[in-house]
Amino acid sequence: MDKAGIGQMLRQLVAADGPSGVEAAVAELVRSLAAPHVAELRVDALGNVITRRSGAEPAPGRIMLAAHMDEIGLIVTKVDAGFLHVARVGGVDPRAALGQEVTVYPTGPGAERFPAGLPGYIGSRPPHVLTADEREKVIPLRDLRVDLGLSPDFFAGGIVRVGDRVALRGPYTELLNGRVATKSLDNRASVTAMLGALAYLADMRHTWDVCAVATVQEEIGLRGAATSAFGVAPDLAIAIDVTFGETPGVNSDETVEMDHGPTIGWGPNLHPGVVKRLREVADALEIPYVDEPLPGASGTDAWAVQVARAGIPTGLLSIPVRYMHSTVETVVLADIDRTARLLAAFISRLDDAFMATLQEEV
């Protein structure tokens, strides 16, 4: 694995659509990418992809990596004269919705003819027919329509149903300075880092078992993290997610510089011993990172994993992403690779004494 391999993997992952609750296409891709590097692979009842890479026999411990694979999207609420009314699934920003290209995934009679979905766009009344007051306001989702360019007759048989999902489209665009802009970097960037760590571990020795989990339904409530952590029952966990990269017009206290590596979360959601060890490993290998203070809930899978079962010592690595929850989210590929290498190095240094040492940090 290297930075080029990270980029190739990311391109594949963002090309798949997986709004919260319908992540199967992404799950299948994760399975194929993880398979060469793990001993076991399964999908649980909620749809989480759970893998295991074996350590020593017997292994002194089990670490869980958690990165959510779902993305924000839309859901059909009404089919009206050939146009679709929609509501948000996760944090879709209505300011960015107008004019957005989408893919509708029908489930009604005849849907099998369109396995790749139906292409469309989100439209509204043109500015010429709006009042001066309306032109100054954000058009709410309830006033937008998804247009597939099809006549009402096409929908007469019920091919598109209420509840069908709509994915936002955004091409994978390589920018200068090793940056990439596309949709669903939240959180495919972190899934890429997690899979990259498994690939790096294939050339390293580690004694702990590693369970890498691509979780579902994070964008609507951390559900996959809660159930998978209960099922995996790890001794230790690290969640991988994204954070706010430096953005014009946003207070620098609320963002993180890009191309400076991942952030290491620090706050009540994260175990001080895990935070300390992550910093030590990064410093030893000269992997750049940024400390990110999180005074309360981190808003990531770490929040659910930490309190699973009797409590799990948890850490959090986050990759800076600009323009989050849009179809032009932007990331530095080197930051994804640095995250993967830090994860692999951290895991390779876990030993028999780690859990006892961890207790001293409480």
N, C-alpha and C positions, 0 to 999 in steps of 0.2 A: 504494500500500500504506500502511496505517496500523494502529493497534492493533486497531481493529474488524475489519479484514480479517484480521489475524493470528488473532483469536479464531474467526472463521468457518472459516478454513483448519484450525485445530487441531481444531475440532469434527468436521470431515469426516474428518480423518486418524485420530483415535482411535476413530471408529465402525467402521473396518475392522479385521478380525482378521488377524494375521500372525505366529503363533508361528514361532520360528526354523526355517527349512527349508521353510516354506509361506507365503511372503510375497507371493504373486502378487496378491492382492486389494489390498494396500497399494501394490504396485508400479504397478498400473494406475491407481490414484488419483493417485499421485505424477506419473506421466506426464501425466495430464490437467491437473494443476495447474501443472506446469512448462512445458508446451508453448507457451503464449503468450509466454514470455520467453527461449526458447533457439532456436538454429539447428539443432542436431542432438539426437537423442534415441534411445537404444537400450537394450536389456536384454542383458547378457552371459550367458555360459554358466552362471554360478552364480546368476543372478537379480538382480544389481545393476542399478539403473537409473542409467545414465550419460548426462548431458546436457552440451552444450557451448554456451556463449554466446561469440560471437566478439568479439575486441577489435580492435586495429589490424591493418592488412595491410601487412607481416607483423607478427605479434604478437611482442613482445620476450620473452614468457614465458607459461607455462601454470600456473595455480594450480588445485589440486584442493580442493574442499570435500567432506568426508565426514561423513555423519550416518546412523547405522544405523536401519533401519525395522522390524526384527524386534522381537518382544516375548517375554517369558517365557510359558510355557504348559505343557500336559500332553500325554502320549502314551498311548494305550490299550495296555495290556500283556496284558489278558485280558478276555474276555467270559464272564460266569459267571451263568447263570440270570436274565438280564435286567439285570444290574448290570455296570458297567465298572470294572476295576482300572486304575489309572493310575500313571505315573511322571513326574517333572518334566522339562521341557525348559527349561534355564536355571534361574535362582535363585528358584524358587517357594518361598515360605515356608509350611511346613505349618501354622504357627500361625494363618494367615489363610485356610486352605483350607476348613475345615469350614463348611458353610452357604453356600458361594460359588456363585453362579449361573454356569453355563458354557454354551458352545455346542460341540457335538460335530460335526465335519465328516466324515461317512462317505464311504467310497470304494468300498464293495462293490456288488453287484448291487442296483439300485433307488435308489442314492444320488442319481441325477439328479432324483428327485422332491423333494429337499430341498436346493436350491442355497444356501439361507440357513443350513443346518445344522440340528441338532436341539437344542432347548433342554433343559437339565437343571440339576441342582444336585448339590453334593457333600454326602453325608450320612454318618452314622456311628451307632453305638449311642447311645441317649439316656443322659444321666448317671445316671438311676435304676437302670440295670442294670450300672453300672461299680462296681468296687471303690473304696474310698476312695483307695487308692494310684493307681489309673488316672485318677481325676478330677483329680489334681494334676499330671498329665503331659500334654505335647503329644501329640496322636494322630498317629502317623506316617502318611505317605501310603499306605503299604502296607495300612493298616487302614481307609482311607476308600474310599468307592465313589461313582461317578457314577451317578445315578439319572435316567433319562429319562422315568420314569412309564409305561413300556411293558412289555408282557408278554414273557416269553421267546420266544413265537412270533414276535414281530416280528424277532428277531435270528436266527431259524433259517436264513434264506437267506444269512446272512453279510454283511448290509448294513453293519454296523460291523466293521471288521477290526482286528486287532492292528497297531499302527503309525499308526492314524488319530489326528489331532490334536484337541486340546481347547483352546479359547480361554476365558480368564476374561472375565467380563462386568462392566462398571462404567459406570454412566450418567455422562454429561457434566453436571456440576452447577456452576452459577455461584454462587460464594460472594461475600461482601462484600469490599470493598477490591480489586476487580479480580483476585480469585483464582478458580481453577478446580480442581475435583477430579474425577478420572476414572481410568480404567485406561490403561496404555501410554504415559503421558507420557515414560517411558523407552523409546523415545527420540523419540516423535512430536513432542515439544516442540522438539527440535533440528531435525528434518526441516522443521517449520514455519518455524523461524528461517532455515534454508538457502533454502527456497523464497521466503520473504519477502525475503531478500537479493537474489535474482534479480529480484524485482519492483521493488525499489528501484533496482537497477542499470539497469533499463529507462529510467529518467529521468536517468541519469548517464553520463558519458563514462569509459570505461576502455580501456586499451591492451592489457592482458593478456587472453588467452583464459581463460575460466572453465569448468571442468568440475565441476559439482555432482553428487555421487554419493550416492544413497540405498543404503546397503550392507545386505547380508544376513548373518545368522548371527553377529552380534556377541555375542549372549548366550551362545553356546556355543563361542566361541574366535576372534573377530575375523577370521573367514574371508573375508567379503566385502571387508573393507578390504584384506587382503593381496592378493587376486587383482585387484581393481580398480585398486589403486595400481600394480601391475606393468603392467597393460594401459594405463592412462592415461599413465604415465610423466611425472608433473608435475615442474616445477622447484621447486615450493613447495606446501605443503599446510596446511590447517587442518581439524582434526577438531572436530565440534560434538557435545557430549554433555550429560548432566546430572550434577549433583553433589548432595551431601547438604545440603538446606536445613535451617535451624534446626528442631529437633524436641525436644519435651519429653522429659527423661530422658536426652538424649544430650549428651556432653561438648561444650561450645562450641568446643573446639579441633578437633573432628572435623566440624563443620558450618559452613555459610555463611549469613549473614543474607540473607533474601529481600527483594525489592524494592530491591536495591542493584545491579542489573545482573548481567551474567554474571561468572563468574570467568575470569581469565586464568591458565592453568596455568604453573607455573614449576618446572623440575627437569630431570634428565638426559634425559627423554623428549622435551623441547621445546627447539627451537633458540633460543639467547639473542637472536639478531638478530630473529627473528620475534616473540618476546615483547616486546622493546623497541619494535618498530614498532607492535604492537597497543596497547601502553600509550600511546604518543605520539598515535596517532589518537584513542583514547578521550579522552585529556586535551584534545586540540585541539577536539573537538566537545562536550566536557562530558557525555560518556556515562559514567554511573557504572559501576564495575567493582570486583571484589575480587580481590586477588592470592591464588592458591591454590598453596601449596607442595606439590610431588609428588616425594618423595625417591626413588622408584623407578618401577616400572611404573604408568602412569596407569590401566590397566584399560579403556582406550578404544581406538577405532580408531586413534588417534595412535600407539599402541604398535606396531601392524603396519605402518602407513604409513611411519613414520620409517626403517625398515630395508629397505624395498622397493628392488629393483634395487641401485644403488650408494649408496643413502641419500638421503633427501628431507628438507630442512629443514621442520620441522613445528611448528605451533602448536596450541593447544587452548583453545577457549572452552566453558565448561560453565554450564548453566542450573540454578540451585538448585531442587530438588524435594523436597518433604516426603513422608514415608511411602513411600519408593522400594520397588519390587517388591511393590506391593499394588494393589488396585483402587480405592483412594482417594488415589492420588498427587496432590499439590497443587502448583500453580505460580502465579506471578504473571504475568499476560499481558504486563505492561510489560517484564518481564525477557526474554521471548521477543522482543519488538519491539526492545529495546535491542541484543540479540545480532544481529538481522538488520541493523540500521542500522550497527553496528560492522563487520560483515563487508563490507557494501557500501562503506562509506567506506574501509576498509583496501584493498580491491581497486581502487577508483578512484584511489588514490594510488600504486599500483605503476607503476614507470617502467623505462626502459632500464637505469638504473644500479643498480637494487635488488639484483640478485644479486651484483654486485661489492661493494657496501656490506655485504651479508650476510656475505661471507667475512671481513670485518674483525672481525666479532663472535665468531669462533671462537677 
